[in-house]
Amino acid sequence: MGFLMGLAVGALGAASAAAAAPAVGRYDAQLCVSLSAAAPSCGAAEVEWQRDSRARVRVNDLSYRLQLHSSQVAVVLMHGAMQVDEFVAPFEWAGTTLQFADAARNARYELRLGERKVSRP
């Protein structure tokens, strides 16, 4: 009985994570990163939310490539054409904020999405 309950709770969590994903499009955002117990450092970011729960997050000359799965996000950090880092971590949505952490580096991330940009013809 406990196993089945765990499956049901996991399925509900996955469904709510998928339901919270934003619509495809471009967004202005803020990316906040905190290391250890330090206060977060935040800066402007440009987000392109793509189909299949993929996103590209640009901060200056760095690009985070995100792939959201049912309960985990795969993160690849790029500097130009060079891959700098990659990790997989659990994630959750808090309103329009995507939260995840790189446990190996003791780093926490918050991607705070703004309004979706209106595309012009």
N, C-alpha and C positions, 0 to 999 in steps of 0.2 A: 504494500500500500504506500509506503514512504517513497519508494522508487517512482511510482506513477505520479505521486504528488509533485516530486521533484521535476519530472518531465513536464508536467502541466505548468508549473511556475516558470521553468526555463522557457517554454514556448511563449508564455505571456510576456516575459521580459524581452524576448527577441522580437515579438510583434510590436511592442511599444517602442523599442529602439528603432525599428524600421519605419514605424508610423511617424516618428519625430523628425526624420530626415527632411531637409528642405527641398523645395522645388528646384528643378534644373535651372541654372542661370548663374549670373554673376552677382557677387555681393561685396560690399565694403565690410571689413571685419576688423577685429582686434584680436591678436594672438598674444596670450600671456603665458610666460614660462617661469616656473620657480624651481630652484635647485635646493635640495635639502630643506632646511627650515627658513630659508631666505624669503623675503617678500617677493611676489611675482614682478617680473619685468614685462611690460606690455608695449606693444607697438602696432601701428597700422598694418593691415594685411589686405590683399586682394584675393578673393576666393572665386573659383569657377567650379560650381557644383555640376557634375556630369551625371549621365545615366549610369545605372548599375552601381549606385552608391559610391561613386568615385569623386574625389575632389582634388583640386590643385590649389595650394595656398602659397601665395608669393609674399615674401617679406624681403624687400630690397633685392639682393641678388641670390637669395636662398629660395628654394621651392620645396614645399612638403607635398608629397604625393600620398593621398590617403585612400584606402580601400576599406569601406565598412562592410563587415560581415554581420552575421546575426548578433553576436555579442562581443566581437573583437574588431579592432582596427589595425590594418597593416600600414605602417608608416615608412616611407622612404624619403630621406632628406637629400636634396641635390644642391650642388653649387655649380651652376652652369651645367655642363655635361657630365660632371664627376659626382658619383654617389659618395656621400659623406657618412651616412648612417642608415640603419634600418632596424625596425623592431616591430613586434606585434604585442598589443596590449588590450585589455578589456576597456570598453568605453561606455559612457552614458550621456544622455541628453538631459540638460536642466534648462527647460524652455528652449531658447535658440542658441544655447551654449553647449558645445561638444567638449566633454572632459575625458582625458585619458592620461596615462602616466607611463614613463619608461622606468621600470623598477630597477633595472641594472645600473642606471645613472642617477637614480633618485631624483628624477625630473618630472614635474607635473605640468600639463598643458591644458589651456582653456582657449577654445576658438569661439569667440563671441561674434555671431553673425549679425550684421545690420540688415537694413531693408534690401530687398532684391532690386537690382538695377533694372530699369525699364529699357528694353532694347529698342533702338530706333531704326527705322528702315533706311 
